[in-house]
Amino acid sequence: MAPTAPAATGAASPAAPTVAKGEAKAAARSVGLRLPALPPLPGLGLAAQGQTRAVSVCKLLARNVVAMAAGEPAAPNAANEEFTEFVNALKQEWDRIEDKYAVTTLAVAATLGMWSAGGVVSAIDRLPVVPGLMEAVGIGYSGWFAYRNLLFKSDRDAFFAKVREVYEDIISG
């Protein structure tokens, strides 16, 4: 037997509990089953706090718009200043480059190469046996590399000397 609903006049019966607006749907679902209503999720109860954040952001934006309309400088924004500094540094570096066509071509080629490599790795990853085989090869090569170059002091010194030599060749141009 289902419990009776409150009267249509809006007056609730003395036995009916009072329900907040957000809990009305949960309470309505649980009435037929005679189960207690679950409490609201903790993350969803922060609507008022989110609204205050949104209001403060809107007030900041409105203040900047009003200041710009009045001809006053806008309030300083740390993220905006960092982005402006980054863009200015990027412009300075771009102006220093002599062969802009070659740099642009290399950037586009690198982007296409990375995209293609991602596609190849994704295709290989979908094959049933190959990922496990590649993982075993990687573990084996890592072990061989550590044994060959890092385990003994003389080999380690020779390896680090080779790394420094390659580093100096790259830096010196």
VOPAGU-2260 file (C-alpha; in pm, 1 decimal, decimal comma):
REM VOPAGU-2260
SITE   aa  ch    i         X         Y         Z
SITE  MET   A    0       0,0       0,0       0,0
SITE  ALA   A    1     147,0     335,5    -111,0
SITE  PRO   A    2     149,0     633,5     126,8
SITE  THR   A    3     -95,1     910,0      56,3
SITE  ALA   A    4      21,4    1236,3     -95,4
SITE  PRO   A    5     -32,1    1570,4      84,0
SITE  ALA   A    6    -350,6    1756,6      13,1
SITE  ALA   A    7    -375,4    1963,3    -302,8
SITE  THR   A    8    -410,4    2282,4     -99,1
SITE  GLY   A    9     -39,9    2270,6     -19,0
SITE  ALA   A   10     -80,0    2180,7     348,1
SITE  ALA   A   11     132,1    1885,6     435,6
SITE  SER   A   12      19,3    1621,6     676,3
SITE  PRO   A   13     187,9    1623,3    1018,4
SITE  ALA   A   14     352,8    1288,3     944,6
SITE  ALA   A   15     506,2    1404,4     613,5
SITE  PRO   A   16     863,7    1530,0     647,1
SITE  THR   A   17     960,0    1867,3     507,5
SITE  VAL   A   18    1172,0    1841,6     195,6
SITE  ALA   A   19    1410,4    2101,2      55,2
SITE  LYS   A   20    1386,9    2196,4    -311,8
SITE  GLY   A   21    1699,0    2001,8    -415,7
SITE  GLU   A   22    1586,6    1688,1    -233,1
SITE  ALA   A   23    1231,7    1685,9    -372,7
SITE  LYS   A   24    1312,1    1453,7    -663,6
SITE  ALA   A   25    1509,0    1211,2    -448,4
SITE  ALA   A   26    1233,8    1208,2    -186,8
SITE  ALA   A   27     965,8    1155,4    -451,0
SITE  ARG   A   28    1151,3     853,8    -586,0
SITE  SER   A   29    1204,8     701,3    -244,0
SITE  VAL   A   30     843,8     745,3    -123,5
SITE  GLY   A   31     707,5     459,8    -330,9
SITE  LEU   A   32     982,4     226,1    -210,5
SITE  ARG   A   33     965,1     340,3     152,3
SITE  LEU   A   34    1341,8     400,2     156,4
SITE  PRO   A   35    1502,3     704,3     313,9
SITE  ALA   A   36    1622,4     971,1      72,4
SITE  LEU   A   37    1996,2     979,6      10,1
SITE  PRO   A   38    2182,7    1295,3     111,9
SITE  PRO   A   39    2303,3    1517,1    -174,3
SITE  LEU   A   40    2651,6    1455,2    -310,3
SITE  PRO   A   41    2918,2    1674,0    -145,2
SITE  GLY   A   42    3047,8    1813,6    -474,1
SITE  LEU   A   43    2703,8    1917,0    -595,4
SITE  GLY   A   44    2618,7    2112,2    -280,8
SITE  LEU   A   45    2869,5    2383,0    -371,1
SITE  ALA   A   46    2640,3    2558,9    -617,5
SITE  ALA   A   47    2622,6    2867,3    -398,6
SITE  GLN   A   48    3001,9    2875,5    -365,1
SITE  GLY   A   49    3040,9    2836,8    -743,8
SITE  GLN   A   50    2793,9    3117,3    -795,0
SITE  THR   A   51    2994,0    3347,7    -568,8
SITE  ARG   A   52    3309,0    3267,5    -767,3
SITE  ALA   A   53    3129,3    3337,5   -1093,5
SITE  VAL   A   54    2992,5    3662,4    -955,3
SITE  SER   A   55    3338,3    3774,3    -841,4
SITE  VAL   A   56    3485,8    3694,2   -1184,1
SITE  CYS   A   57    3205,3    3882,4   -1355,3
SITE  LYS   A   58    3259,4    4180,5   -1126,7
SITE  LEU   A   59    3630,5    4179,8   -1210,8
SITE  LEU   A   60    3556,5    4166,4   -1584,1
SITE  ALA   A   61    3293,9    4438,9   -1554,0
SITE  ARG   A   62    3539,2    4656,6   -1359,3
SITE  ASN   A   63    3798,8    4614,3   -1634,5
SITE  VAL   A   64    3544,3    4699,7   -1904,9
SITE  VAL   A   65    3431,1    5009,4   -1716,4
SITE  ALA   A   66    3791,8    5113,2   -1659,7
SITE  MET   A   67    3870,7    5069,9   -2029,0
SITE  ALA   A   68    3562,4    5268,4   -2128,4
SITE  ALA   A   69    3666,6    5546,9   -1892,3
SITE  GLY   A   70    4018,7    5545,2   -2034,9
SITE  GLU   A   71    4176,4    5417,7   -1713,8
SITE  PRO   A   72    4422,1    5128,8   -1716,5
SITE  ALA   A   73    4266,5    4790,7   -1639,0
SITE  ALA   A   74    4343,1    4608,3   -1317,0
SITE  PRO   A   75    4665,1    4407,6   -1351,9
SITE  ASN   A   76    4616,4    4038,5   -1418,8
SITE  ALA   A   77    4915,2    3811,0   -1350,9
SITE  ALA   A   78    4816,7    3549,6   -1611,2
SITE  ASN   A   79    4763,5    3818,3   -1874,7
SITE  GLU   A   80    5104,2    3972,5   -1799,6
SITE  GLU   A   81    5279,7    3634,1   -1822,0
SITE  PHE   A   82    5110,5    3563,0   -2154,6
SITE  THR   A   83    5208,4    3906,4   -2287,0
SITE  GLU   A   84    5570,5    3851,2   -2179,8
SITE  PHE   A   85    5571,3    3511,0   -2349,8
SITE  VAL   A   86    5430,9    3654,7   -2673,6
SITE  ASN   A   87    5684,1    3940,8   -2669,6
SITE  ALA   A   88    5973,5    3697,6   -2614,6
SITE  LEU   A   89    5841,4    3479,5   -2896,2
SITE  LYS   A   90    5821,9    3782,6   -3127,9
SITE  GLN   A   91    6181,1    3879,6   -3042,3
SITE  GLU   A   92    6304,6    3526,9   -3118,4
SITE  TRP   A   93    6106,9    3518,9   -3444,1
SITE  ASP   A   94    6261,1    3851,1   -3549,9
SITE  ARG   A   95    6612,8    3713,7   -3484,6
SITE  ILE   A   96    6558,4    3417,9   -3720,6
SITE  GLU   A   97    6704,2    3478,4   -4066,6
SITE  ASP   A   98    6541,2    3192,3   -4258,4
SITE  LYS   A   99    6179,2    3197,5   -4145,2
SITE  TYR   A  100    6067,7    2974,4   -4432,6
SITE  ALA   A  101    6297,4    2690,9   -4320,7
SITE  VAL   A  102    6188,3    2719,0   -3957,5
SITE  THR   A  103    5820,6    2713,9   -4056,0
SITE  THR   A  104    5878,3    2413,4   -4281,2
SITE  LEU   A  105    6058,9    2229,4   -4000,6
SITE  ALA   A  106    5779,5    2309,0   -3754,8
SITE  VAL   A  107    5512,3    2180,0   -3994,0
SITE  ALA   A  108    5720,1    1869,5   -4074,9
SITE  ALA   A  109    5774,4    1800,3   -3703,4
SITE  THR   A  110    5402,2    1836,2   -3634,3
SITE  LEU   A  111    5310,9    1601,1   -3918,9
SITE  GLY   A  112    5580,3    1355,3   -3811,0
SITE  MET   A  113    5452,9    1348,1   -3452,1
SITE  TRP   A  114    5096,3    1302,5   -3573,0
SITE  SER   A  115    5202,3    1018,5   -3804,3
SITE  ALA   A  116    5409,6     853,1   -3530,9
SITE  GLY   A  117    5110,5     869,4   -3297,3
SITE  GLY   A  118    4895,7     700,6   -3561,2
SITE  VAL   A  119    5152,8     425,1   -3614,0
SITE  VAL   A  120    5188,3     361,2   -3241,1
SITE  SER   A  121    4809,4     355,2   -3203,5
SITE  ALA   A  122    4777,8     104,7   -3489,4
SITE  ILE   A  123    5051,0    -118,0   -3345,1
SITE  ASP   A  124    4890,4     -98,3   -3000,8
SITE  ARG   A  125    4566,6    -242,9   -3141,3
SITE  LEU   A  126    4739,6    -559,8   -3266,2
SITE  PRO   A  127    4697,5    -853,5   -3027,9
SITE  VAL   A  128    5056,5    -979,8   -2974,9
SITE  VAL   A  129    5278,6    -691,6   -3079,6
SITE  PRO   A  130    5243,8    -464,3   -2769,9
SITE  GLY   A  131    5357,8    -741,0   -2534,9
SITE  LEU   A  132    5643,2    -829,7   -2768,4
SITE  MET   A  133    5751,8    -465,9   -2792,9
SITE  GLU   A  134    5740,4    -433,8   -2414,9
SITE  ALA   A  135    5963,4    -740,6   -2377,6
SITE  VAL   A  136    6206,9    -598,8   -2635,8
SITE  GLY   A  137    6213,0    -266,1   -2449,7
SITE  ILE   A  138    6281,7    -431,9   -2116,1
SITE  GLY   A  139    6555,7    -645,1   -2273,2
SITE  TYR   A  140    6721,1    -346,7   -2440,8
SITE  SER   A  141    6705,3    -143,5   -2118,3
SITE  GLY   A  142    6875,6    -426,4   -1930,9
SITE  TRP   A  143    7142,3    -462,9   -2199,7
SITE  PHE   A  144    7204,4     -85,6   -2200,7
SITE  ALA   A  145    7239,3     -75,4   -1821,2
SITE  TYR   A  146    7477,3    -373,1   -1823,4
SITE  ARG   A  147    7682,4    -234,7   -2111,2
SITE  ASN   A  148    7706,2     133,7   -2003,7
SITE  LEU   A  149    7606,3     182,6   -1639,5
SITE  LEU   A  150    7702,4    -120,8   -1431,0
SITE  PHE   A  151    8082,7     -88,1   -1416,4
SITE  LYS   A  152    8267,2     235,0   -1329,9
SITE  SER   A  153    8496,2     231,8   -1634,5
SITE  ASP   A  154    8202,6     180,1   -1872,7
SITE  ARG   A  155    8001,3     446,6   -1689,9
SITE  ASP   A  156    8286,0     700,9   -1718,0
SITE  ALA   A  157    8326,8     625,4   -2089,5
SITE  PHE   A  158    7951,1     661,9   -2144,9
SITE  PHE   A  159    7932,4     997,7   -1965,6
SITE  ALA   A  160    8239,9    1119,9   -2157,5
SITE  LYS   A  161    8064,1    1026,2   -2483,8
SITE  VAL   A  162    7747,6    1209,6   -2370,6
SITE  ARG   A  163    7951,8    1523,1   -2286,9
SITE  GLU   A  164    8128,2    1502,3   -2625,3
SITE  VAL   A  165    7798,1    1482,9   -2814,3
SITE  TYR   A  166    7658,9    1765,9   -2600,7
SITE  GLU   A  167    7958,5    1987,5   -2682,6
SITE  ASP   A  168    7925,1    1906,3   -3054,7
SITE  ILE   A  169    7559,3    2010,2   -3048,3
SITE  ILE   A  170    7619,3    2327,6   -2847,1
SITE  SER   A  171    7920,8    2441,3   -3049,4
SITE  GLY   A  172    7718,0    2411,0   -3369,1
